[in-house]
Amino acid sequence: MEKLNKALEELIAVLKNSVEYQNCIKIREQMNQSSDIKNKIQKIKDCQKKYIRSQYDESVYEELCFLERELNEIPIYHVYLENLEKVNEKIDYIRDSFNQYFYDLLNKKN
């Protein structure tokens, strides 16, 4: 079990030390200092709640789409999303590999 824990810790370290993950951390810190970005994100969250409460009113949906487009047009936010997508792809790859490994292990025919 100790070898497994060590291997998992190494895998996590590789992910955390990746360029994309490090970029996400740095960019998120920069975005947290931008009141404009924070306000836009809060408006989107509020609008999402409003959209759900309105039982998916089309006009609220349009407002939500508009706010999301505005946020996505901010260059630093766009770069953050690109890096986050790459990190998530790596996490998905790791998860899929583990799933396949355990599936093969548990369904091995003797």
Sequence and secondary structure as in RCSB ss.txt:
>XXXX:A:sequence
MEKLNKALEELIAVLKNSVEYQNCIKIREQMNQSSDIKNKIQKIKDCQKKYIRSQYDESVYEELCFLERELNEIP
IYHVYLENLEKVNEKIDYIRDSFNQYFYDLLNKKN
>XXXX:A:secstr
 HHHHHHHHHHHHHHHTSHHHHHHHHHHHHHHT HHHHHHHHHHHHHHHHHHHTTS HHHHHHHHHHHHHHHTSH
HHHHHHHHHHHHHHHHHHHHHHHHHHHHHHHT   
